């Protein structure tokens, strides 16, 4: 029964370990569905993310996406901060929650500052004395887009350019109603923030300037200072002709500032899941470029630990080539499981030995009794007494064999027992011969 109990304990331990390993494999390889927040509705950002989600589902990737359309990047950032989304497409200067870590640069947004030349606002001057940002003091600047982040960015640019923000009148315009809003307003300069190929920026320039005319773009000379003081911003260049080829807009490179639009993930999101998502994202990027050119703007984030928005460890592992294999991730668990099984086996063996201690003690007493019976057999004067001792020896033999099968008696102990048993049988045989014919036995003994 004890042998069976030990076997059952080991089997149960093995089954528990196997079940845990199978469960680990199941949850490791089961598709993970992540909720990604992106906005505003109908924007190119939403369209690109939806296409990425469809590509993930179509190719049966490990990570699947469920798109949650928000009112804009600020709402997407809030969703991450409140744990209402696993991923989000946000602007880096929105004051993100510390829980949000970068996974990829979705696109780079450039600040474009330009002067209208009579193409939109009523009574707009054709010539302007504004040649640099410092000349905007006492002027009105129109900001394309309703987000507060653009207003805050303009204030930073003005401050670092030596202009008090309260000396500049700022007015915000929606991205769809610009021509109508400009009819009765006189604006001295405009600012837009978006990718270099932004349709919103292009439409805003078209609405505020004459067709096929040169446009004055204002350089941000304080770009380097802004970047040093505010790490979420970087100094950049608008290449000549990047905003229009005929005529070239701008006609020369213009210094400006860029701010990243990021895909961020919650810090607590599994490193394995984020690694898989990052790998899938960059794997399908090229296949989607023909239909969605904006996908080409997706880049790897800065994995330096001192980055303004640190990279998620899962994304950094893929980007830096430090992905952990299955054994790297779960090797410790497997070795720990094997150690537990080994411990169970050792514990079972000890328990079995401990439970058999009384049996071993009893068997030792029986062996000692067998040795004593050898002496008694040589001195016995009765065949009946010898037969009784023979029967007792048979019982001792049966008990010893049972102990050996149960593990209470070791093999070397069984060998010693066999020697004693042989001696006992010899003693019984000799004594019976003596009792049956004492004279002949004496003669043989004398001859010997």
C-alpha distance (Angstrom), angle and dihedral (degrees) to the residues before:
residue distance angle dihedral
X1 . . .
X2 3.80 . .
X3 3.78 91.4 .
X4 3.77 89.5 51.9
X5 3.81 91.4 47.6
X6 3.79 91.4 52.5
X7 3.79 90.6 49.0
X8 3.80 90.4 50.4
X9 3.82 91.9 50.5
X10 3.80 91.4 51.9
X11 3.81 92.1 46.0
X12 3.79 92.1 50.2
X13 3.82 90.8 48.7
X14 3.80 90.9 49.6
X15 3.79 91.8 48.6
X16 3.79 92.1 49.4
X17 3.81 90.8 50.4
X18 3.81 92.1 46.7
X19 3.82 91.1 48.2
X20 3.80 90.9 49.9
X21 3.82 91.3 49.3
X22 3.81 92.6 47.8
X23 3.80 90.2 48.0
X24 3.79 90.1 50.2
X25 3.79 91.5 50.9
X26 3.80 91.1 47.0
X27 3.79 94.6 51.9
X28 3.81 91.9 41.3
X29 3.80 94.8 53.8
X30 3.80 98.8 32.4
X31 3.84 111.1 111.5
X32 3.79 111.5 -98.4
X33 3.81 118.0 -141.8
X34 3.79 114.2 -152.9
X35 3.80 126.2 -167.5
X36 3.82 111.4 -133.7
X37 3.81 121.7 -166.5
X38 3.82 117.8 -148.3
X39 3.80 136.0 155.5
X40 2.93 173.0 -92.9
X41 3.83 103.9 6.0
X42 3.81 114.3 -101.8
X43 3.81 94.3 14.0
X44 3.78 124.6 134.9
X45 3.80 88.3 -112.0
X46 3.80 91.1 60.5
X47 3.81 92.3 46.1
X48 3.80 92.8 50.6
X49 3.81 93.5 47.7
X50 3.80 91.6 47.4
X51 3.79 90.4 52.1
X52 3.81 90.6 49.0
X53 3.81 89.3 51.2
X54 3.81 91.0 50.8
X55 3.81 91.3 48.7
X56 3.81 91.1 51.7
X57 3.80 91.3 50.9
X58 3.81 93.9 42.6
X59 3.80 93.5 52.6
X60 3.84 92.6 42.1
X61 3.76 94.9 -123.1
X62 3.79 123.4 -178.3
X63 3.82 91.6 -112.0
X64 3.81 119.8 54.8
X65 3.81 125.4 -171.5
X66 3.77 131.1 -137.2
X67 3.81 108.4 -163.5
X68 3.82 118.0 -139.3
X69 3.81 109.6 -168.1
X70 3.82 112.9 -147.3
X71 3.79 134.2 -174.4
X72 3.79 90.9 -101.0
X73 3.79 147.7 -47.5
X74 3.82 93.1 -59.8
X75 3.80 91.5 56.7
X76 3.81 89.8 46.1
X77 3.80 89.7 53.6
X78 3.80 89.4 50.3
X79 3.81 90.3 51.8
X80 3.79 90.1 56.9
X81 3.80 92.3 46.2
X82 3.83 91.7 51.5
X83 3.84 93.1 44.3
X84 3.79 90.3 -116.1
X85 3.81 90.8 127.9
X86 3.79 136.2 31.5
X87 3.81 94.8 -148.3
X88 3.79 133.8 19.8
X89 3.79 140.3 -175.9
X90 3.81 105.1 -131.3
X91 3.77 143.0 153.9
X92 3.77 114.8 -102.7
X93 3.82 94.5 -130.4
X94 3.80 96.5 58.0
X95 3.79 95.0 98.8
X96 3.78 94.8 -105.2
X97 3.77 124.0 -153.3
X98 3.85 114.5 -97.6
X99 3.80 84.5 -119.6
X100 3.82 90.3 69.3
X101 3.82 116.6 88.4
X102 3.79 126.1 -179.5
X103 3.79 121.9 -104.7
X104 3.82 102.0 169.7
X105 3.79 141.5 -9.7
X106 3.79 101.9 -109.6
X107 3.80 92.2 -168.9
X108 3.80 141.6 -33.1
X109 3.82 118.2 -111.0
X110 3.79 118.5 -149.4
X111 3.78 124.3 -156.1
X112 3.82 109.7 -126.4
X113 3.82 118.2 -167.2
X114 3.81 117.5 -176.9
X115 3.77 142.2 159.9
X116 3.81 122.3 -120.1
X117 3.80 115.6 -123.7
X118 3.80 102.2 -161.0
X119 3.75 99.2 -72.2
X120 3.79 96.4 118.3
X121 3.80 123.9 1.8
X122 3.78 119.1 75.4
X123 3.76 112.5 -107.7
X124 3.80 93.0 5.8
X125 3.80 113.4 167.1
X126 3.75 117.4 -113.9
X127 3.78 93.2 -148.5
X128 3.80 125.6 45.9
X129 3.77 135.8 -170.0
X130 3.80 90.0 -146.5
X131 3.80 110.5 110.5
X132 3.78 102.1 148.4
X133 3.77 141.1 20.5
X134 3.81 91.8 -97.2
X135 3.83 88.6 65.3
X136 3.84 91.3 63.9
X137 3.82 92.8 84.4
X138 3.81 108.4 119.0
X139 3.82 91.4 13.2
X140 3.79 135.4 110.9
X141 3.80 118.6 -114.6
X142 3.77 122.1 -164.6
X143 3.82 114.7 -145.4
X144 3.78 116.7 -155.0
X145 3.80 110.4 -137.8
X146 3.78 131.1 31.4
X147 3.79 98.1 -114.0
X148 3.80 116.5 121.3
X149 3.81 89.3 -140.3
X150 3.83 89.9 73.4
X151 3.80 91.2 52.8
X152 3.81 91.6 48.9
X153 3.80 90.6 48.5
X154 3.81 92.6 51.6
X155 3.80 89.9 50.5
X156 3.81 90.1 53.6
X157 3.82 91.2 49.0
X158 3.81 91.7 49.0
X159 3.80 93.3 47.1
X160 3.81 94.3 50.2
X161 3.84 89.1 45.6
X162 3.81 91.4 56.8
X163 3.82 97.4 -102.4
X164 3.81 122.4 123.5
X165 3.83 106.9 -127.5
X166 3.81 91.4 -137.2
X167 3.84 88.4 61.4
X168 3.82 90.0 64.6
X169 3.79 123.3 71.3
X170 3.79 110.2 -138.0
X171 3.78 124.9 -162.4
X172 3.80 125.8 178.6
X173 3.79 125.5 -141.8
X174 3.77 129.2 -163.2
X175 3.78 118.0 -116.3
X176 3.80 94.8 -118.1
X177 3.81 105.8 38.9
X178 3.80 100.8 48.4
X179 3.83 100.2 119.1
X180 3.81 92.2 50.0
X181 3.81 93.4 45.5
X182 3.81 92.8 50.7
X183 3.78 97.3 56.1
X184 3.78 95.5 85.1
X185 3.81 100.4 26.7
X186 3.76 130.8 84.5
X187 3.81 110.0 -147.4
X188 3.80 123.6 -179.8
X189 3.81 98.7 -160.5
X190 3.78 140.6 0.9
X191 3.77 133.9 -142.2
X192 3.81 128.4 -161.6
X193 3.78 129.4 176.3
X194 3.78 118.7 -155.7
X195 3.80 146.1 99.9
X196 3.78 117.5 -51.8
X197 3.80 90.5 -106.1
X198 3.81 94.0 45.9
X199 3.80 113.1 148.2
X200 3.81 89.1 -156.3
X201 3.80 92.0 57.9
X202 3.80 91.8 43.8
X203 3.82 92.0 50.4
X204 3.82 91.4 47.0
X205 3.82 91.5 52.5
X206 3.80 90.2 47.1
X207 3.82 91.6 49.9
X208 3.81 93.3 52.0
X209 3.79 102.6 40.0
X210 3.75 137.8 54.5
X211 3.80 116.3 -99.1
X212 3.80 115.7 -96.8
X213 3.79 92.3 5.9
X214 3.77 130.6 125.5
X215 3.79 115.6 -98.1
X216 3.78 126.0 -151.0
X217 3.79 111.9 -130.7
X218 3.79 118.8 -166.7
X219 3.80 117.1 -132.8
X220 3.80 117.9 -138.4
X221 3.78 99.6 -133.1
X222 3.81 91.5 179.4
X223 3.83 92.0 59.3
X224 3.82 93.9 113.2
X225 3.80 91.8 49.5
X226 3.81 91.1 48.9
X227 3.80 90.7 50.1
X228 3.81 92.8 50.4
X229 3.80 94.1 48.7
X230 3.81 96.1 39.4
X231 3.84 110.6 36.4
X232 3.82 93.7 -167.3
X233 3.82 87.5 71.4
X234 3.79 128.6 66.5
X235 3.78 134.0 -163.7
X236 3.80 111.2 -111.7
X237 3.80 143.9 164.5
X238 3.79 132.1 -120.6
X239 3.77 102.0 -143.4
X240 3.78 119.0 -131.5
X241 3.81 110.3 -89.4
X242 3.83 93.5 12.0
X243 3.82 92.0 122.4
X244 3.79 98.0 41.0
X245 3.74 137.1 -10.9
X246 3.83 103.4 -152.1
X247 2.92 101.3 75.3
X248 3.79 99.2 6.3
X249 3.79 111.1 -105.0
X250 2.95 108.4 -136.0
X251 3.79 100.9 16.7
X252 3.80 90.6 -152.1
X253 3.81 137.7 19.2
X254 3.80 112.0 -71.9
X255 3.80 124.7 -154.6
X256 3.77 112.7 -128.9
X257 3.81 144.4 144.5
X258 3.78 129.8 -96.4
X259 3.78 130.6 -159.2
X260 3.77 123.9 -166.0
X261 3.77 126.7 -118.7
X262 3.78 102.8 -147.5
X263 3.74 141.0 -164.8
X264 3.79 102.4 -134.8
X265 3.80 131.3 -173.3
X266 3.77 133.0 -158.2
X267 3.79 112.5 -94.0
X268 3.81 90.7 -127.0
X269 3.80 93.4 55.6
X270 3.81 111.6 116.2
X271 3.80 113.6 -88.1
X272 3.81 89.5 -139.2
X273 3.82 91.6 53.5
X274 3.82 94.0 47.8
X275 3.81 90.8 47.8
X276 3.80 90.2 52.4
X277 3.82 92.0 47.0
X278 3.81 92.6 49.7
X279 3.79 92.1 48.3
X280 3.82 91.8 49.2
X281 3.79 92.6 46.3
X282 3.79 94.8 55.6
X283 3.80 92.0 39.1
X284 3.83 93.8 60.1
X285 3.80 96.9 35.9
X286 3.80 94.9 92.2
X287 3.80 94.5 45.5
X288 3.83 91.2 56.5
X289 3.81 98.6 45.5
X290 3.80 95.8 90.0
X291 3.81 93.1 59.1
X292 3.79 98.1 28.7
X293 3.82 111.1 31.6
X294 3.80 89.3 -178.6
X295 3.79 89.3 72.6
X296 3.81 87.8 71.7
X297 3.82 88.0 67.9
X298 3.81 91.3 66.6
X299 3.81 109.0 108.9
X300 3.78 138.3 170.0
X301 3.82 115.6 -90.1
X302 3.78 127.5 -123.6
X303 3.81 107.1 -82.2
X304 3.80 93.7 -168.3
X305 3.79 110.1 122.3
X306 3.80 89.2 -132.8
X307 3.83 92.9 58.5
X308 3.80 117.2 128.2
X309 3.81 89.1 -115.8
X310 3.82 108.2 22.9
X311 3.77 120.0 -135.4
X312 3.78 118.6 -106.9
X313 3.84 109.2 -103.3
X314 3.81 89.6 -121.0
X315 3.81 92.3 54.8
X316 3.81 92.3 42.9
X317 3.81 90.5 51.9
X318 3.82 91.2 57.3
X319 3.80 95.9 40.7
X320 3.81 94.5 47.2
X321 3.81 92.9 42.5
X322 3.80 93.6 -115.0
X323 3.78 99.2 123.8
X324 3.76 113.3 154.1
X325 3.80 118.0 -128.1
X326 3.78 123.1 -132.5
X327 3.80 90.5 -96.8
X328 3.80 90.9 48.3
X329 3.78 90.8 53.6
X330 3.77 99.6 40.8
X331 3.81 104.3 18.1
X332 3.79 91.5 100.5
X333 3.78 90.2 51.6
X334 3.80 92.1 49.8
X335 3.80 93.4 47.5
X336 3.77 89.6 46.9
X337 3.80 89.1 51.8
X338 3.79 91.1 50.0
X339 3.79 90.0 49.5
X340 3.79 89.1 52.1
X341 3.79 90.7 50.8
X342 3.79 90.0 48.2
X343 3.78 89.4 49.1
X344 3.78 90.9 49.4
X345 3.79 90.3 50.9
X346 3.81 92.2 48.8
X347 3.77 91.2 43.9
X348 3.78 90.8 48.6
X349 3.79 90.9 50.5
X350 3.80 91.3 48.6
X351 3.79 91.7 46.6
X352 3.75 90.4 49.0
X353 3.81 90.9 49.5
X354 3.79 91.4 46.1
X355 3.80 92.8 50.3
X356 3.83 89.6 49.2
X357 3.81 95.7 51.9
X358 3.82 93.1 98.6
X359 3.78 90.1 48.5
X360 3.81 91.2 52.1
X361 3.79 91.8 48.2
X362 3.81 90.8 49.8
X363 3.81 91.9 47.8
X364 3.82 90.8 50.0
X365 3.78 89.1 53.8
X366 3.81 89.7 51.0
X367 3.82 91.4 51.2
X368 3.78 90.0 50.8
X369 3.78 87.8 49.9
X370 3.82 89.1 53.0
X371 3.81 90.5 53.6
X372 3.80 90.2 49.7
X373 3.82 89.0 49.6
X374 3.83 89.7 58.4
X375 3.80 89.5 61.9
X376 3.81 91.6 42.5
X377 3.80 92.3 49.8
X378 3.80 92.0 54.1
X379 3.80 90.2 53.7
X380 3.80 98.6 39.7
X381 3.79 119.0 116.2
X382 3.81 98.0 -169.3
X383 3.79 131.4 78.4
X384 3.81 88.5 -155.5
X385 3.79 91.4 54.4
X386 3.81 90.0 50.2
X387 3.80 91.2 50.3
X388 3.78 90.2 52.1
X389 3.81 90.6 50.2
X390 3.83 88.7 48.8
X391 3.76 90.1 53.3
X392 3.80 90.7 48.8
X393 3.81 89.7 50.1
X394 3.81 89.1 53.5
X395 3.81 89.6 54.6
X396 3.79 90.5 48.9
X397 3.81 88.8 50.7
X398 3.80 91.7 51.1
X399 3.81 91.9 48.9
X400 3.81 92.1 48.7
X401 3.82 93.1 50.5
X402 3.80 90.6 49.9
X403 3.80 90.0 50.6
X404 3.80 90.2 49.8
X405 3.82 92.0 52.4
X406 3.81 90.5 48.7
X407 3.79 91.9 49.1
X408 3.78 95.9 -114.4
X409 3.83 91.0 115.2
X410 3.79 121.6 52.3
X411 3.79 123.2 -138.6
X412 3.81 94.3 -109.6
X413 3.82 89.6 51.8
X414 3.83 89.1 51.8
X415 3.82 89.8 52.6
X416 3.81 91.3 53.0
X417 3.78 89.3 48.4
X418 3.81 90.9 53.3
X419 3.81 90.3 54.6
X420 3.80 91.2 52.0
X421 3.80 91.1 46.5
X422 3.80 92.1 51.5
X423 3.80 89.6 50.5
X424 3.78 90.2 50.4
X425 3.83 93.0 50.7
X426 3.80 90.4 48.8
X427 3.79 91.1 49.6
X428 3.82 91.7 50.3
X429 3.80 93.2 47.3
X430 3.81 92.2 49.1
X431 3.78 92.7 47.2
X432 3.81 93.7 49.1
X433 3.81 89.6 50.9
X434 3.82 89.5 50.2
X435 3.79 92.7 50.5
X436 3.83 92.8 46.9
X437 3.87 94.9 50.3
X438 3.79 114.0 8.8
X439 3.83 95.0 173.5
X440 3.81 95.4 53.9
X441 3.79 90.2 43.6
X442 3.82 90.5 53.3
X443 3.85 90.8 49.5
X444 3.83 91.5 50.3
X445 3.76 90.4 47.4
X446 3.80 91.2 49.2
X447 3.80 91.3 48.3
X448 3.72 90.8 52.1
